[in-house]
Amino acid sequence: MGATDNNVGRKWIPASERLPEKDGDYLVCFDEEFRKENDIFDEVGIVPYEEDCSGFGYWVQSFVDGGCVGEDWEEVKVTAWLPIPAPYRGEK
């Protein structure tokens, strides 16, 4: 029996339509203009989503200043997102 694809039936969720209901890391499509402004070459990445105490949610990046994690966090512009699928566990 072959491995199952846990992405079957999953579709990108436009960020303009809905944001995640809980904090965590998500698979995202970066906004094209944001990618150009920040020298991000990948169209897709994994980014944390956080909600502040007032209930405002935002995407954040910590790869500021040459890829180094620092204290300066920037808001990431995202066009669509998906929950990260469960890791592959192999055949039982």
Rosetta blueprint (number, residue, H / E / L):
1 M L
2 G L
3 A L
4 T L
5 D L
6 N L
7 N L
8 V L
9 G L
10 R L
11 K L
12 W L
13 I E
14 P E
15 A L
16 S L
17 E L
18 R L
19 L L
20 P L
21 E L
22 K L
23 D L
24 G E
25 D E
26 Y E
27 L E
28 V E
29 C E
30 F E
31 D L
32 E H
33 E H
34 F H
35 R H
36 K H
37 E H
38 N L
39 D L
40 I L
41 F L
42 D L
43 E L
44 V E
45 G E
46 I E
47 V E
48 P E
49 Y E
50 E E
51 E E
52 D L
53 C L
54 S L
55 G L
56 F L
57 G E
58 Y E
59 W E
60 V E
61 Q E
62 S L
63 F L
64 V H
65 D H
66 G H
67 G H
68 C L
69 V L
70 G L
71 E L
72 D L
73 W L
74 E E
75 E E
76 V L
77 K L
78 V E
79 T E
80 A E
81 W E
82 L E
83 P E
84 I L
85 P L
86 A L
87 P L
88 Y L
89 R L
90 G L
91 E L
92 K L
